[in-house]
Each structure stands twice: as structure tokens, then as C-alpha cells.
Amino acid sequence: MMQSAFKIDARDNVATALETLKPGPVRILGEAADPGTMCTEEIPRGHKISLKAIGPEEEVIKYGVCIGRAGADIGQGKWVHLHNMHSVYDERSSHLDVRTGAPKDIKYE
């Protein structure tokens, strides 16, 4: 069975991984489904995969709205997360660990 991701709105340039994605073909599900894309790196379940190339400072669109801006070039099929995008809703998002979500800007003694 082919791995899959879910595209919420036709305007979205990302889809949500329904399972941990491995490099290879990905079927895009949902009412706004695409023919599919190729995953180019491992992407954790629940995280975003880019459906097209997104350049630095370009909008990351999910739910049909801008949820952030790319901090670097994001190629099609790449993992889209805190390491390469900045949230427009949470200013601190760039200070969180990519895997755990723990703050990296707070020192605990």
C-alpha cells in the first residue's frame, strides 16, 4: 500500500503526513487531493510535506491560509517544519527543538 498525506484545501502548498513518510511516492488524499508527489526525506507522521518548491520568505499555505514563511529554500517533497519555516502565529516557534518541541532559548539550572 502506498504511503499517503492529506491536503486540506486546494490552495495549500503542503500536505500532512498520515504516517511516517520515507523517500518515494506519496499519494495525496482529501477533497483537495493532488495526483501525488515524491517524498525526498523521512518525514514524521503528522508533519508537513511540501507539494511544490517554496522559496525563502514565501508563504507556507495550509487550511487555505498562510501559516508561516519559509526560512530557506524548501524543495518539493521536503519536510516542512520549524527548521525551515517560521510561524506567523507563534513568534517563539523558531526557538523550539524540531523533534521534541522543547524550547531551546531557555536555560534551566
BELNOR-V393392 format. One record per helix or strand of 2 or more residues. SS is the DSSP state (H for helix, E for strand). FROM is the first residue (numbers start at 1). TO is the last residue. Records with the same first field share a line. If there is no record, write none. Layout:
SS->FROM-TO, FROM-TO
//
This chain:
E->4-6, 14-17, 24-29, 37-39, 48-50, 59-62, 65-70, 79-80, 85-87
H->91-95
//
